[in-house]
Amino acid sequence: MKRVQAVDFLRGLTIMLMILVNTPGSWSYVYPPLLHAEWDGLTLADFVFPFFLFIVGISISIAYRHKKKDQDTYKKILIRSLKLIGLGLFLNTFLPYYPFLEESIRIPGVLQRIGIVFCVVSILYLNFNSKQLLIISSVLLLGYWIWLAYIPLPDGSLPTLERSQNNWANYIDSKLLKGHTWKPDYDPEGILSTFPAIVSAIIGVLIGETLIKSKKKPKFSFLIITGILLIVSGYILSIFFPINKALWSSSFVLVTSGFATLLLTIFYYFMDHKNYQFGNMVKYVGANAILIYFLSSFISKIFYSINLGKDVTIHQWLFENLFINEIMSKTFSSLLYAIAVVAFYTFFAYVLYKKRIFIKV
């Protein structure tokens, strides 16, 4: 099947935004839109990860559409998932200061969640049709809301959606991942919040199915209406279950999936339907998405860990000597540093693409 240009473009754009969010010049001077919401709410940075899981779903619908449900297929799915999880754990353990020697190593992470979601959604896609996947998604989102908002905790206390031990997601992480989470009281890629994250990818599968089945007559109006309905229903649900990335709330799933659907439809219309060629550099990043993300995270950790002088890391030296000046604010300088990092990895992706090097995990 011919590659869907819009998917490559949205994947590349998402990875570029991931790098932009994750590598500021200084965490003390982050450009405000690139900060995640403290708890409830939605910022530009909060769209990045759900967009990527949405694209994972679309990729599953394309790659496994004609795959047989046999042992070989399931084996490949499991191996790829374990590779992603292994890479994520490697990032958590390698640097700084070799924390694998400590008991507090973080177990969850971005790549770990991608690996789990990919595995679960791939298996679901091979065994259930679109209507059944829609029902599964609805049950997961509704069940997650009821669980977090209404089911009492083991000690009989009422649950809360605030950041506390009386929050079910935080409670489970504190019990099962004690000492191995991003923060002492919660993890944004924790155990319970992985269930609604699965739905982000399932919605991607359903949108991908629509694109594939309507290749000759794309249903642009249907996709636009679907995107709008997802957004509206998400904001209505947010009245009762606030939009929250840390919890990956059901309203967060609906709203972010809605915007992802709208963006993909727009890109698909111009790039695949009208054959307008643009954004090649962005698509190059999308062609080696996991590799680019992994390298950006790995090298960033090295830059934060190796000193060039007394208490001056490579990262700090680069930022202070190449980007800070009397003309610009430190916040703008921090943004420029992040943009420079994105530009570097975009060029690296371009070199890989031109040499026809594609590394799939």
N, C-alpha and C positions, 0 to 999 in steps of 0.2 A: 504494500500500500504506500502511495506517495506520502511523504512527510507533510504534516500539517504545519505550515509556517507559523501560524499564530501561536501554536503550542510552544514551539521552540522560542519564539520571541518572548512570550509571557514567562516561560521558565527562566530564560536568561535575564530578563528584567528583574525577576524576583531574587535571583542569586545576587545580582548587582546591588539591590536594595539591602539584602542580608549583610553583605560586606560593608556597605555604607553605614548601617546601623551598628555593626559589631566592632568597627575599627575607627573610632574617633581619635583625634589627636590627644585628647585628654578627657577622661570620664568626669572631670570637674567642670568642663566647658562644652558639653554636648549641645549641638544645635537642637532646640526644643522639639521640633516635629519628629526627630529621630529617637526620642526617648519613649519607652513603653509607658503606658498608663500605670500609675502607682498601684491601682487595684481595679475598680470599676472604670469603664471608659474605653475609648478607642482612639488611637493615634495612628499616624502613617506607619510607624514601626510595627504596630500590632497586626497589620495586614500581611506582613511578609511570610510568616510561617504557615498560616492557613492557606494562603495562595499557593505555596509550594505543595502542600498536601492535596489541594484541589487538582493541581497539575499531575501529581502522582496518580490520582484517580483516572484522569484523562489518558495518561500513558498506559495504564493497565487496560483500559477499554480498547486501546489500539493494539497493544502488544499481545494480549491474550484472547482476542476475539475468536480466533480459529484454533486455539490451543486445545489439545486433547486433555481430558481429565485422567491423566495416567501418572504412574509413579515418577517418571522422569520429569514431568512438568512440576509436580509438587516438590521434588528434590531441588530443582533449580530455583524455585521460589524461596525455599527454606535457606539454601546456601546464600542467595543474594541478601536475604534479610539478616542472616548471621554476619555477613561481611559488613553491612551497614552498622549493625549494633557493635561489632568489634572495632570498627573505626571510631565510633563515638566514644567507647570506653578507652580506647588508646589516647584520644585527645584529653580525656579527663585524667588519665594516669601519667602521661609522659612528662608534662611540665606544668607549673614550675616546681622545683625542689623535689622531684620524684615522689609525688604524694601517694604512689602505689605502695610505699613503705608505711603509710599511715592508715589508720582505721576510718578516716573521715572522707575517703574518696567518694566523689559524687557518682552515683550509678545512673540516674536518668540523664537525658540530653537530647539535643535536636536530632542527631543521626540515629540514636537509639529509637526515638519515637517514629522516625521515618521508616526504619527497618520493621518495627512491629506493625505499623499501619499498612505498609506495603504487603506484608505477609498475610495479614487478616483479610484485607480487602481483595487481594488477588484470589484467595481461596473462595471467598464469598462470591466473587464475580464468576468464577468457574462453575459454581454450583447453584446459583439463583438467578432468575430473570429480573428484568428491570422493575416490575411491579413488586416482586418479593423484596428486592433491595430497598425500594421506597418504604415498604412496611417496616423492614428492619431498622432503617434510619429513623423513622418516626418513633418507633418503640424505644430506641436508644436515647433519643433527645428527650422524649417525654419522661422515660424512666429515670434518666439522669437528673432532671429537674425535680421530680418527686423525691428522689433519694436525698439530694442535697438540701432541699427546702423543707421537707415534712417528716422524714423518718427520724425518730429520736436516736440519739447516740446510745452506746451500750450502758452508760451510767444513767440513762433515763432523761438526760438534759435535751432540750430542744436544739436543733441544729441552727446554724447561722450561715449566711453567705458572706460574712465578713472574714477578714484575715485573722483567724483565731483557731485554737484547738477544737472549738465546737463547730468547725467547718469540716464536713465529712471528708473532703479531698485532703485537707491538711491533716486530719486525724489519722487517716489510713497511711499517708506517707510517713507520718511521725512514728507510727507503730511498725510498719514493714520496712521502711528505709531509714530508720533512726541513725542519724549521724552521716547519712549518705545523700543528703539533698542539697539543693542550691542555697537555700536559707534554712536556718534551724527549724522554722515552723511551716515551710511549704516548699514545693518545687513546681515551676511552671510546666515541666514535662513529667509530672507525677503519674502515679498508677491510675487513679480513678478518672482523671481528665483525659486519659488516652482513649476512653470509650467514645466520647463525643468527637475527638479528633479523627477517629475512624470514619465518622459520618462526613467530615469535610472531604475525605477522599472518595467516599461513596457517591456524594453529590457530583464530584468530578467525573466519576465513572458514568453516571447517568447523563451528564451533559456531553461527555465524549461519545456515548452511544447515539445521542441525537445528531451530533455532527457527522458521524460515520454513516448512519442510516439515511441521512438527507443530503448526501454528498452532491448529487446532481441538482437537487432543489433545496438548498439550505433554508431551514425554518428560522429565519432571522427574527421575525415577529414573535414566534413562540419562545425563542431564547431570551429576547429582551423582556417579554412579559414574565417569564420564569425568574429572571434576575431581579426584576422589580418586586415580584411577589415574595421572593426570599428576603429581600431587604425590609419590606414593609412588615412581614410576619415576624421578622427578627426584632424590629424595634417595638412592635406591639408586645411581644413576649418579654422584652427587656423591662417592661413595667413591673413584671413579677420576678423575672430572673435576669438581673442586670448583665449587660455586655461586659465580659470579663475574660481576658486572655489567660490569666494565671489559672483560672478554673476551667477554661475552654468551655464557657457556658453555652447552653443550647442557643441562646440568642446571638452569641458571638459566632457560632457556626453558621447560622442562617444569614446574618448580615454580611460577613466576610465572603461567604460562598456566593451571595447575590452580586456583590461588587465584582468578584472574580468572573462570574458568568457574563456580566455586562462588558467588562474589559475584553474578555476572550472573544465575544461576539463581534465587537467593534474591530478588533485586530483581524479576526477571521474574514470579515466582510471585505476589508481592504487588501489583505495580503493573500488570501487563498481564493476568494471569489472574484475580486477585481484585478488580482495579479499585480498589485502595486508592490514594487520591491523597495523596501527600506528597512533600516535597523539591522543590517547584516552583522555588525559588530556585537549587537545584543544577542543575536541568534547563535553566534560563535560561542558565547558564554554558556548558552543553554545546551549546546551540543556536548559539553563536558561539565555539566552542572555540579555533580557531586564532587568531582576532582577539584574544581575551582574552589568550592566551598571548603573542602577539607584542607587544601593547601593554605588558603587565606587564614583559617583558624589555627593551623599548626604553626605557620611562620609567625603569626601574631603572638602566639604564646612564647616562641623563641625570642622574639624582639623584646617582650616584657620581662624575660628571665635572664638574659645575658647582659652583664655590665661592661661598658666601655671604659669606665673610670669609677671613681668612688661614688657609689649609689646613683649612677647614671646608666640607665638601661639603653639599649639600642633604640627602642621606641621613643624614649624621652629625648635622647640626643637628636634624633631626626626631627621630632616635632619642634623642639626649642631652637634648633639651629637653622632649619629650612623653612619653617612656617610662621613662627612668631616674629612679629615686627611691631613697630610703633604706630603703623598706619591702621592695621586691622585689629579688631577685638579678638580676644583669645577664643571666643565662641566661633567666630568666622574662620579663624586660623585652624581650629579643630575640625571644622567642616571641610576645609580645603585639604587637610591631611587625609580625611576619609575619602574624598573624591579622588585624590592622587592614588590611593591604594586601589580603588575601584578601577581607575584607568590602567594601572599596572596589570591587574589580573585580566582585564578586558583585552589588553594587548597580548598577554600570554595565551589567552584562549584563541586569539586570532592566529598566532603562530602554530598552535596545535592543530587548528582547523586546516590551515594551508598545507601542513605536512600530513594531513589525513590521519591524525592521531586521535582516536576516540577511546577513552578508557571508561568502561562501564563497570561499576561495582557489582 
